[in-house]
Amino acid sequence: MKYLESRKYIIQAIFFIVGAVFAVKLFFIQVLNSEYKHAAEANAIKRIVEYPSRGLIYDRKGKLLVQNTPVYDLMVVPKEIKGIDTLRFCQLFRIPLEEFRLKIAAAKVFSYVKPSPFLQKLTTEEFASIQDNLVEFPGFYINARTVRGYPHQSLSHALGYIGEISARQLEDTAYSEYEQGDYLGISGIERQYEKHLMGRKGVKYRMVNVRGIDKGPFKQGLYDTASVAGQNLSSTIDLDLQQYAEKLMQGKKGGIVAIEPSTGEILAFVSAPFYDPNLLTGKELGNNYMALSKDPNKPLFNRPIKSTNPPGSVFKLVQALIGLEEGVLTPQTGYPCNQSLVKCAHGHPHPSNLYLGIENSCNPYFYRVFQSIVNRGQSKNIYRDTHLGLDQWREKVLSFGFANKLGIDLPFENSGIIASSNYYDKHYGKTGWKYATIYSLSIGQGETGATPLHLANLMAIIANRGHYYTPHLIKGIGNTNSPLPQFQQQKNVMVHPKYFEPVIQGMSQVMSSRWGTGWHANISHLGIEVCGKTGTVQNPHGADHAVFAAFAPRQNPKIAIAVYIENAGFGATSAAPLATLMMEKYINGSIAKNAKRQWWEEYIISGGFYKNTSH
Amino acid sequence: MNRSPRITRSIDWITVGLYALMLLLGWINVYAAVYSPDNIINIFSWNINSGKQLAWIGTAIVIIIVLLVIDYKAYESLAYPIYAFMILLLIGTLLFARPIAGSRSWLELGSIRIQPAEFAKFATALAVSRFMSTINLRHQNWKEHAVLAGITLLPPLLILLSNETGSALVFGAFLLAFFREGMSPLILIVGTMAVAIFIITLLVPKLYFIGVITVLLGLFIWLNQRLLRKLRIIIPIYLAVVGMIFSVDFFVNNVLQEHQQNRIKALINPEADPLGYGWNVTQSKIAIGSGGILGKGFLEGTQTKFDFVPEQSTDFIFCTIGEEHGWIGSLLLIGLFMALLSRIIFVAERQKTVFGRSYGYCVASIIFFHFLVNVGMTIGLAPVVGIPLPFFSYGGSSLWSFTILLFILLAIDTNRKQDLTR
């Protein structure tokens, strides 16, 4: 061990050598080399950020949906405000002296030498009134920013809003380009397309001496980068239709989605109750947001993609299609309206074929249809047979987009649910359930959940006779005229196109036949053949919710629509007329001037159907 | 118990004195780093770092008392359990910590954040020393070497996975402790050569470098024909070196993340991008360089006053010393560290057990490594990695972990006379 002891000298030597090397290098830096001394005194470099203008958003006809409005932040550098006339400042800016002192104290805590906001989001008028006086007060200067402005009062849920980046996001490296105080999209299209809309910040480097005085550009602007404006977006929305839909939905709760079937472009997107998007911009954003979030009617809740309810009778169309595809149903199949299986509220003759089954929305009919799909004798064991049948059925249902996010270009979409065999196994045990347990699925009740978007998409599928494009809100980004690639892919469902015609015939009869549930809303006299399906969603807490889903015209469909009105009772007298008014508006350009159509418009706007419900 | 008189008699007061001096100077300097002339805040104020540092110092004193009261034998017997607990903590951090600025290395309990990586250092030192007391490194038993490597490499591996390269690199310091306990000097020599090759590869085009080595080797052999017999050894070494040069190149360009590549670039030529990756180093050198011989005076550092140096109360604390106290101040700081390190080695050498001595060298090596890299990066001799200057940099985790590291040694040391009677 004595031998090893001498190693301590080696280690000591290493320590001392390092210390000596540092001492020598420091001598060079501190004593011999005067470059650093001069650099410290002569200049330092100040980094000034340039904010790019955020992309604008237009509707499908080129009307402006979202614009940029200038606002001004009054910034203060505490170090530089020595000797200003505080009293005069407070008089001019109409601020109490105490508030002035508090704000300056807060700014000093943040940084004595760096600028912090003193007054934020001044309008152009407020800025103009103080602009001339600013010279009297060194240390205060203006930072020009833009916030969003809306030349209309619609579409707040789809557009979303912007706000300051949060502390949590700042710590995440995904947001490394953002600094404290930057704005970014928080919801809606503003959030979903943030990368396209934000553009890129520019940076200017100025030489500044140790007292903070600007001494010109650094290296003639060699390191400066110009800001890049955000890309404009072209939306699929038709602003006229959107505004009309909101007018029809005023004072009501629910959601509407209208899609152009051939492309998946969303023509209208309404969540009611709605609010003016101009509320969530500018100085009052914070207060307005608080008020909206406390409103018991939940105006901020994006119903078309988040409100999940059992689809109800509209789902019978899916049952019919799958039944036809599986060969257990033909257009001529008839079943009696046997109320001992399940109650049927419609008071109609026994449906002797599929068309009548759809036309009258007969519950026992579809009880039998679904049963024939699920129990097909694939196994002698009834439990296994139901298991297999249900899962095969479910696979086809999922191909229509149910129980999954469709992938719309908005954040926070709900996927809805369609119960599976696993679910029932967990709740009842593997041999604890069979058709009698799950029959409510046949009429779109029970363990199901779909959003209005799902239903509108279903209409698009039927309109296209078997395929759809993922519904989306933006059809053009920047200079290109096409949406993101995932919206350009055609998606086929697991039902052959030839089976759609009988179902469509049934849907047409819903509107045209005297016994059809949608008869009140028929507009064939206006030259438009509508194919639709009514629905009523049971609500244990009050009046039932009304649903109506349809597309028009029957040949070369232009619009597929789902309307969902909470607590409105029957779909036939509330959601259906609303939908056909929208279709008439979109296809014909305006509502016919005859008394009947005008009466319907007035009835819907005023919510006359509420009188019929225990609302 | 008659323990306290014994402790106060035999604790190494010189080390304690140096420690206290460094803490005091460190505290004053933190104040200088955050001081602003037109906005004078009391040094004790809770709102700024110097006040908080005082709180950390206060709690450190409590920790010291606890450490000294604990039976010194506990450190040796609990070495492995402490180490195991630390490993679990590191794994926990890896799994549950929230990413902050790209690395997942803080555990949060309410509003308190601790960095387990800091505490892994003394835990590993304890485990390593315990293990070394059971083996003899000179025996070149590769199984023993493997276990030792495992103990030493596991924590830095976990730390690397949570993206904290600086803290992981510190574990290289253990090599010095191994050297003292009998590890072949070959490792140190090979290590130094590897670092040299690494640096030269970055500075010089690799084909040029390889060419020069080949020519030199050929020349050497031609001049000394006897070496021809040793060709079987020389050729593989040559190929290994060439391989290393290529892999360094590949590693730096393809494996390192971009911000790490930038740190290396900043080291080699910071002037190439003074506003980007060269910013920290350039500002740091300007601050230090402007100090001259005597410095600008206490609280008069303009560069650090106006927040030009980033991280100036933590990683770049040396800038305040350099700017305000000049070359003389820098020399004093270096002197203080040299004195502390020498004293620690002296204490280590007088331990009667392998455990005690080995632990002492671990302490010295770890502190040395921090000193080397931290001061080195402020003057442009080491890449910018986030490790603190012991006792000077502001920070609770760092202060506590170094205090624990040092005072465990002093606790073990107080019993050096006791062992005679056993």
Interface residues (C-beta under 8 A of the other chain):
Chain A: L4 E5 R7 K8 I10 I11 Q12 I14 F15 F16 V18 G19 V21 F22 A23 K25 L26 F27 I29 Q30 V31 N33 E35 Y36 K37 A39 A40 E41 A44 I45 R47 P78 K79 K82 K108 V109 S111 Y112 V113 K114 E171 D172 T173 Y205 V210 G212 F218 Y223
Chain B: S36 D38 N39 N47 R98 P99 I100 A101 G102 R138 L176 F179 R180 E181 G182 L275 K285 I286 A287 I288 G289 S290 G291 G292 I293 T302 Q303 F306 D307 F308 G322 G326 W327 S330 L331 I334 G335 F337 M338 L341 S342 I345 E349 Y361 A364 F368 F371 L372 V375 G376 I379 L381
